[in-house]
Amino acid sequence: MEPSTLIASFFDHYLQLDDQEEEQFRDEFSKIPPKEQEEMSQFTTSWHEKGLVQGLEQGRQEGLFEGRLRTAKRMLSLGFAREQIQQATEFSKSE
């Protein structure tokens, strides 16, 4: 196993960072020369995967909301009562 892979594996398994620690890590990482940043960025860690999962979930939630909103507008244009639209789309009264 290459040393770089070993280091990435160590970080991935033993150093679980909270949000504040990740922010600090990013700040410190930005101070490293670009060439070294590029080399270090070759590692896929749980942080990277966690970000991907969070991004996908956020996109899914936004897509679901947009679909519900489109349905509500269509129902409104067809003359459905607001209570029916709210029940069908699961929107709250304020939404």
C-alpha angles and dihedrals in degrees: 000000000000117000091241091054091048092052092048090049091051092052092045095053106030109028108060105176125207120221094271092049091048090052090051090047091052091049092051092043090055089061092061116097112267095245092056091044089056092051093047092047091065089082119096108211136170088264090062093045091046089054091050092050092048092048093050092049092049091050091049092051091049091049092051091050092050091050092051090048092051090050092049092051092048092049091048091052089051091056102255116158116255090244091056091048091048091050094046096046097033090231117153120238090259093053 
